[in-house]
Structures are given as structure tokens and as C-alpha cells.
Amino acid sequence: MRFTVVNRSLETHPWHLHGHAVLIVSRDDTQASGSPLWVDTVDVRPGEVWEVAFRATNPGIWMNHCHNLPHAHEGMMLRLAYDGVHSPFTAH
């Protein structure tokens, strides 16, 4: 599954998805190169656009939020929910 993370603010936001590591696909339309980079938090600076992907192999309800906790407290969070396994990375 893929996310596009866009920072339209003037602050850096450490974007974090619970329960999953994410693969960096691109930043500001520049494709990632070299070894795959799997992380659990991405610092999204002002104006940046990140494309990330994750293996949807951990069904449930997961928090996705800014790891700057005052920002999360102010509402910079969402709930990701899915059932079953959906992963473009697994062989069938």
C-alpha cells in the first residue's frame, strides 16, 4: 500500500505509522536509489512530498501521526484500518 505524505506547514513533522515499517519510494519526485530503506518514522520538512509504501500484513486499526506529540495532540493524526492481508510485495 502507498501513502503520499505532504507537508504544507512551516514546521518539520516526524511522520510515523504504528505497526508497520515503511519503504521510502521517493522524496520530492526523486525516486529512492540504492538499497531499500525501511523506516518507522520520516522527518517531513516544510514543503516536502514523500511517497512511502508498506506491507499491509498486520490487519487492525493503527495510528498514523506526527511524532511531535503536541502536534498529534492538536489533531495531526489519523486512524488506518484494514482487514485481511494486502501486499504488493508478497509472492502469490
C-alpha positions in Angstrom: 0.0 0.0 0.0 1.3 3.5 -0.6 1.0 6.9 1.1 1.8 10.3 -0.2 2.8 12.5 2.7 2.7 16.2 2.0 3.9 18.9 4.5 2.1 22.2 3.7 3.2 23.8 7.0 6.3 25.7 8.0 7.5 23.1 10.6 9.1 19.7 10.3 6.8 16.8 11.1 8.2 13.3 12.0 5.5 11.2 10.3 5.0 7.8 12.0 2.8 4.8 11.2 2.2 2.3 14.1 2.5 -1.4 13.5 4.4 -1.2 10.2 7.8 -0.2 8.7 7.5 1.9 5.6 9.6 1.8 2.4 10.9 5.1 1.1 9.8 5.3 -2.5 10.6 9.0 -3.3 11.1 12.4 -1.9 10.0 15.5 -3.9 9.6 13.3 -7.0 13.2 11.9 -6.8 13.0 8.2 -6.7 14.9 6.4 -3.9 18.0 4.6 -5.2 20.4 2.1 -3.7 19.4 -0.4 -1.0 15.8 -0.3 0.1 15.3 1.9 3.1 12.7 0.7 5.6 11.9 3.1 8.5 9.2 3.7 11.1 9.4 7.5 11.1 10.2 10.0 8.4 11.1 13.7 9.0 8.9 15.6 6.5 10.3 19.1 6.2 8.3 22.1 5.1 7.1 21.8 1.5 8.4 18.2 1.1 6.4 15.4 -0.5 7.3 11.8 0.4 6.0 8.7 -1.3 6.2 5.7 1.0 4.9 2.1 0.8 4.2 -0.5 3.4 3.2 -4.2 3.6 -0.4 -4.4 4.7 0.2 -7.7 6.5 -0.8 -6.6 10.0 -4.6 -6.1 10.0 -6.2 -4.0 12.6 -6.6 -0.3 13.5 -3.4 1.7 13.5 -2.5 5.2 14.5 -0.7 7.4 11.9 0.5 10.6 13.4 3.1 13.4 13.7 5.7 12.1 16.3 5.9 15.7 17.7 3.4 14.9 20.4 2.0 18.4 20.8 1.1 18.3 17.0 -0.6 14.9 17.5 -2.4 16.3 20.5 -3.7 19.2 18.3 -5.1 16.6 15.8 -2.3 15.8 13.4 -3.2 12.1 13.4 -5.4 9.6 11.6 -6.6 6.1 12.0 -5.6 3.5 9.4 -7.8 0.4 9.5 -7.8 -2.7 7.2 -8.7 -6.4 7.5 -7.1 -9.2 5.6 -3.6 -9.1 4.0 -3.0 -6.7 1.1 0.6 -6.6 0.0 2.1 -5.9 -3.4 5.5 -7.2 -2.0 4.5 -10.8 -1.3 4.7 -13.5 -3.9 1.4 -15.3 -4.8 
